[in-house]
């Protein structure tokens, strides 16, 4: 299994790498806390999250994105997702959360 991880890039955006599923998302949510806190502490009102290196996702991956949006909103930030994989876009569309993710 491809364990996911969070990487903070040189420009301060967040890159997600690996597989997002019901088994991996809980640990990733916990490990993302530091990266999200770092992003919240910046002067920018926008947190950029690149999903280009997500190898696979199920509905738990989409739920993770929604949770990150919720956390950002609590801190008066917005999230912009980049390179959302087709599999995640399809799940978001079917579940009706595509507008929330700005797909």
N, C-alpha and C positions, 0 to 999 in steps of 0.2 A: 504494500500500500504506500502511496506517495503522501507522506505526512506533510501537511501544509505549514507554511511559515509566512511571517510578515517581514518585509524588508523596508527600511526607510531609505529612500534614494537620496542622492546628492542634492536634488532640488527640493527636498523636504516632503515629497509625496510618498505615498505608501504603496508598495507592490505586494500583491498576494501571490504566493507560489504554491502549487500543489493541488491536491484533491480535496474538495469540500463536500462532506457528506455527514450523515447522522453520527458517525463514529468520530470524525475528526473535528467537526465544528466546535464542540464544547471546549476542547483544549485550545483551539485557535482563538476563540473569543477571550479566554483568560489571558493568553499570551499577547493578544493585541492591545491590552489595556495600556501598556507603556507607550506604544507607538501612537495610540489615539490621544493619550495625555500630552505627548510631545507635540502632536499636530494641533491640539487645542490651545497650547501655550504660544503658538505663533501669532504674529500680527494679522495674518490673513484670516478672512471669514470663511474661506473655502478649504476643505480637506480633499485632496485629490487622491483617489484610490484606483490603481491600475490593476486590472484583472486579466491582463494578457497571458500570464503564466499559470492560470488556473487550468489544470489538465482535465478536470471533470467535476461536475457538481450535481447535487440533487436538491430537493426543496430545502434542505437544511442550509445549503449555501445561500440561497435566496433569503432565508430567514435571518442569516447572519448580516447580510447587507441592510436589511430593514432594522435590525438592532443597532447597527452602527449609525444609521440615520437618526434613530431615536436618541442615542447618546449624544450625537453632534448637536441636535436641536436643543437638548437640555443645556448645552454650553454656547448657545447662540451661534452655531456654526452650520454650514451646509456642506454636504458631501457631493462631489462629482465623481461618478464612476466612469472609468475609461476602459475600453476594450472588453465589454461584458461578453463572455462567451455565448454563442448561440443557444446552447443547452440551458443556460441560466435565463436568457431572454425569453425562451419558449415557456419555461416554467412560470416566469413572472407574468407573461401574457395570459396563460391559462388560469392562473390564480387571481388575476385582476390587480396585481400590484405593480404592473409595468409603469403606470403613471407615477407612482411613488418613487420608482427608481429612475425616472426620467429616461425611459427607453423609447 
